[in-house]
Amino acid sequence: MIKKIFTYIGKFIVNPAKAAEEIAQDGQGLWAGFWWVIIFGFLYSITVLIYYLLGHKPVTTPFLTVPLEKWYLVQTFTTIPVALAGSLSYGALAFILGKAFKGKGTFEATFASQAYAIHIPTIIFMWIPETLLAPILIAKGMSALPWPQWVENLRIFVIPFIWIFVMSIIALNKVHKIQWWQSLIIMLISLIPMSLIMAVFIR
């Protein structure tokens, strides 16, 4: 399964349309998506545990009443279930909306393809710098990454989301056999509950 997961990662990066069609026909496609989300959550759990051990606190105040000094310790144990909850809510709503547009795709194919579409850009643009570079800066007493704010905005809010939008629309189009504008509507609506979950539990 691990080999299959990383094969799909490569395929979604190179040719998301073909990858979405392939995972839709894969009898193990659902599990390839499910375990990819687990791996994603596990990787971020390691990151936030490192933050806790370094004494780092969230830059923005969380919604939950967890002491700031304990936030990343708590998030170490909640990241995997939160990642699953966010991905399942996105996949389920995208599937329902796809059917509303008379889409042909299954829940399994919708969930799996969208799991790759969402989490690949997140891993590359967020997890890698936040895991490999941020702990070094935190250990040195720095609270921000060493580049201008506009670069940071591109890294977090622009480039990964454009990539997510493109891959998600392509995958929905191929899985459900619907128009691109229908895929865009589905993606934008399906992101709402997932974003709310992440906003509450992730820092």
Residue pairs with C-beta under 8 A, 6 or more apart in sequence:
1 28
1 31
1 32
1 35
2 35
4 28
4 32
5 32
5 35
5 36
5 39
8 19
8 22
8 23
8 32
8 36
8 116
9 36
9 116
9 120
11 18
11 19
11 22
12 19
12 20
12 116
12 117
12 120
12 167
12 171
13 120
16 116
16 117
16 166
16 167
16 170
16 171
17 170
17 171
17 173
17 174
19 113
19 116
19 171
20 109
20 113
20 170
20 171
20 174
20 175
21 174
21 175
23 29
23 32
23 33
23 109
23 112
23 113
23 116
24 105
24 106
24 109
24 113
24 174
24 175
26 32
26 112
29 108
29 109
29 112
29 113
30 108
30 109
30 111
30 112
32 112
33 87
33 91
33 108
33 111
33 112
33 113
33 114
33 115
33 116
34 111
34 112
34 115
36 115
36 116
36 119
37 83
37 84
37 87
37 115
37 119
38 80
38 83
38 84
40 83
40 119
40 122
40 123
40 127
41 79
41 80
41 81
41 82
41 83
41 84
42 79
42 80
43 123
43 127
43 131
44 79
44 83
44 127
45 75
45 76
45 77
45 79
45 80
46 131
47 127
47 130
47 131
48 72
48 75
48 76
48 79
49 72
49 73
49 76
50 131
50 135
51 72
51 134
51 135
51 138
52 70
52 71
52 72
52 73
52 76
54 135
54 138
54 139
55 69
55 138
56 72
56 138
57 68
57 69
57 71
57 72
58 68
58 71
58 72
58 203
59 143
59 203
60 203
61 68
62 68
62 71
62 200
62 203
63 199
63 200
64 200
64 201
66 74
71 203
72 203
75 201
75 202
75 203
78 201
79 202
82 197
82 198
82 201
82 202
85 197
86 193
86 194
86 197
86 198
87 111
87 114
87 115
87 118
87 119
87 194
88 111
89 190
89 193
89 194
89 197
90 114
90 118
90 190
90 191
90 193
90 194
91 107
91 110
91 111
91 112
91 114
91 115
91 190
92 107
92 111
93 189
93 190
93 193
94 110
94 114
94 172
94 186
94 187
94 190
95 105
95 106
95 107
95 110
95 111
97 185
97 186
97 189
97 190
98 105
98 110
98 172
98 175
98 176
98 178
98 186
101 176
101 178
101 182
101 186
102 178
103 172
103 175
103 176
103 177
103 178
103 182
104 175
104 176
104 177
105 172
105 175
105 176
105 177
106 175
109 175
110 172
110 175
110 176
113 171
113 172
113 174
113 175
114 168
114 171
114 172
114 190
116 167
116 171
117 164
117 167
117 168
117 170
117 171
118 164
118 168
118 194
120 163
120 167
121 159
121 160
121 161
121 163
121 164
121 167
122 160
122 164
124 160
125 155
125 156
125 159
125 160
125 163
126 155
126 156
126 160
129 145
129 155
133 145
134 145
137 143
137 144
137 145
137 146
144 152
145 152
165 184
165 187
168 183
168 187
169 180
169 183
169 184
169 187
170 183
172 178
172 182
172 183
172 186
172 187
173 179
173 180
173 183
176 183
